[in-house]
């Protein structure tokens, strides 16, 4: 099969996207496919159209790629592709939009507020503290890889966190303020087009501080525990919530749903990634491996289901 791998782009996650793309490309080559890696930029897209692959495997992370932009381009080029369509990508990338969908369907997600570049920061910070309490979590409303993420405990650090997150915010120039939930940090992969299934729960353990960009992509700073060390009923609850969150946003093929599971209590939906990382340190491939799918098998399943969809 002729497979194009699409990576790069202009988001702050472009280098991680390229790493994911090269990892996927190596797997495709090991399976005997004809492959070519393309940068997600106008000149390369014209060459992509002329090459006419059987399927495209986008490994784009972040705004202006994973947010439905790449899906829109590939739809216009009439090329089948791995992963979610335009609307699901846009909804998932905009964290508050995803939360509104989940809340409308009574799916548990922490209360949150959005601050944009035009807001009066001090007033919004005071309002947020009154409504959400402290500590709280601050992160760009659009974006991933934990860029701009911080956990804050007072008004001064909240204002600093907003400024830091605003610097790496996506095209909406907005920051999400979210009530903090304490517990076990869990992620659940969802795999499949026609009959999606939840992969084993994965617990993220990191040495110190937060699970930020450095912890995610530096070997030895974090580890994955599969299955997550939560009671079996809570594991089942997390899996069911991941599937519900995936379906609610209209995700397709694959996603990774991050949540916080309170001790002996609820699991709270935090965000959904429509194109999880595919690097050697990424979460989704590890969960697939625990389900019996080695990385080349995972890649093969994804391209085959995309072509058949």
Order of alpha helices (4+ residues) and beta strands (2+ residues): beta-alpha-beta-alpha-beta-alpha-alpha-alpha-beta-alpha-beta-beta-alpha-beta-beta-beta-beta-alpha-beta-alpha-beta-beta-alpha-alpha
